[in-house]
Amino acid sequence: MTDKWRVHKIKSDCEPWLFLDGWEKDIIETVEFEKKDEALRYYAMMIHDYHQNYANVRSDELSLFSFWNEDEKEFCEACDDDLQVFHGILFAKNDEVYSLEEDEEGLKMLRTK
C-alpha cells in the first residue's frame, strides 16, 4: 500500500485537538499528496498563511495547529450562545494524525519555513 499524506483544514466551534466524536464533519478541505515532502511544504505554507490572518494560535505536537480571532463567533441555536470559531490544520499519514515531533525531516522543514 502506498502511503497518502493529507493536510486537513478544519473549521469548528470547539478546539480541534479535542477530537470529539464526529470531528471529521468539521473538515472543510483535504489536500492529498503522494510524497511526504510535498505535504510538509504545503502544511508549512498553510501554517504561515494562517499566522498572517489569525491573532491566536495553539499547536499540539506540531501535527495540529489551531488558529482563531477572538471576535469570530457563530451563534449556536442549541446552546443559545455565541461560540468561538477555530480554524485547524492537521497533518496526517493515511487516516491517522502523523507525529512530527519524532520526524527529523519534518521538524527541519517546519523550522525553515
C-alpha positions as CSV (number, residue, x, y, z in Angstrom):
1,M,0.0,0.0,0.0
2,T,1.3,3.4,-0.9
3,D,1.1,6.0,1.9
4,K,-1.1,9.0,1.4
5,W,-0.1,12.2,3.1
6,R,-3.0,14.5,3.9
7,V,-3.4,18.0,5.2
8,H,-6.9,18.7,6.6
9,K,-8.3,22.1,7.1
10,I,-10.9,22.2,9.9
11,K,-13.4,24.8,11.0
12,S,-15.2,24.2,14.2
13,D,-16.8,25.7,17.3
14,C,-14.6,23.6,19.5
15,E,-10.9,23.2,19.7
16,P,-9.8,20.8,17.0
17,W,-7.2,19.0,19.2
18,L,-10.1,17.6,21.4
19,F,-11.1,15.2,18.6
20,L,-14.7,15.0,19.9
21,D,-17.0,12.4,18.3
22,G,-17.8,13.4,14.8
23,W,-14.9,15.8,14.5
24,E,-14.4,14.6,10.9
25,K,-17.6,16.5,9.9
26,D,-15.6,19.7,10.6
27,I,-13.1,19.1,7.9
28,I,-13.7,21.7,5.2
29,E,-10.9,20.6,2.8
30,T,-8.4,17.8,2.5
31,V,-5.4,18.1,0.2
32,E,-3.7,14.7,-0.5
33,F,-0.1,14.1,-1.6
34,E,1.9,11.1,-2.7
35,K,5.1,12.4,-1.2
36,K,5.7,13.4,2.4
37,D,8.0,16.4,1.5
38,E,5.3,17.9,-0.8
39,A,2.7,17.5,2.0
40,L,5.1,19.1,4.5
41,R,5.8,22.1,2.3
42,Y,2.1,22.6,1.9
43,Y,1.4,22.2,5.6
44,A,4.2,24.7,6.5
45,M,2.8,27.2,3.9
46,M,-0.7,26.9,5.4
47,I,0.6,27.4,8.9
48,H,2.4,30.6,7.7
49,D,-0.7,31.8,5.9
50,Y,-2.9,31.2,8.9
51,H,-0.5,33.0,11.2
52,Q,-1.0,36.1,9.0
53,N,-4.8,36.0,9.4
54,Y,-5.4,34.9,13.0
55,A,-4.2,36.6,16.2
56,N,-4.3,33.4,18.4
57,V,-2.6,30.1,17.8
58,R,-2.1,26.8,19.7
59,S,-0.4,23.7,18.5
60,D,-0.5,20.1,19.5
61,E,2.8,18.2,18.8
62,L,3.3,20.2,15.6
63,S,0.8,17.9,13.8
64,L,-2.2,20.1,14.6
65,F,-2.4,23.8,14.7
66,S,-5.5,25.8,15.7
67,F,-6.0,29.4,14.9
68,W,-8.7,31.9,15.9
69,N,-9.6,35.5,16.3
70,E,-11.5,36.4,19.5
71,D,-14.2,38.3,17.6
72,E,-15.0,35.5,15.2
73,K,-18.0,33.7,16.7
74,E,-21.0,31.8,15.5
75,F,-24.4,31.6,17.2
76,C,-25.4,28.1,18.4
77,E,-29.2,27.7,18.5
78,A,-29.0,24.5,20.5
79,C,-27.0,26.2,23.3
80,D,-28.4,29.7,22.8
81,D,-24.9,31.3,22.9
82,D,-22.1,32.6,20.7
83,L,-19.3,30.1,20.3
84,Q,-15.7,30.8,19.3
85,V,-14.8,29.7,15.8
86,F,-11.5,27.7,15.4
87,H,-9.6,27.1,12.2
88,G,-7.4,24.0,12.3
89,I,-4.7,22.5,10.1
90,L,-3.9,18.8,10.7
91,F,-1.1,16.7,9.2
92,A,-1.9,13.1,8.6
93,K,-0.5,9.9,7.2
94,N,-3.3,7.9,5.6
95,D,-6.1,8.3,8.1
96,E,-4.1,8.9,11.3
97,V,-2.5,12.0,12.8
98,Y,1.2,11.8,12.0
99,S,3.5,12.8,14.8
100,L,6.0,15.3,13.6
101,E,7.7,15.5,17.0
102,E,9.8,12.4,16.2
103,D,10.3,13.2,12.5
104,E,13.7,14.9,12.0
105,E,12.9,15.7,8.3
106,G,9.5,17.1,9.2
107,L,10.9,19.2,12.0
108,K,13.7,20.6,9.9
109,M,11.2,21.6,7.1
110,L,8.8,23.3,9.5
111,R,11.6,25.2,11.2
112,T,12.9,26.6,7.8
113,K,9.6,27.8,6.6
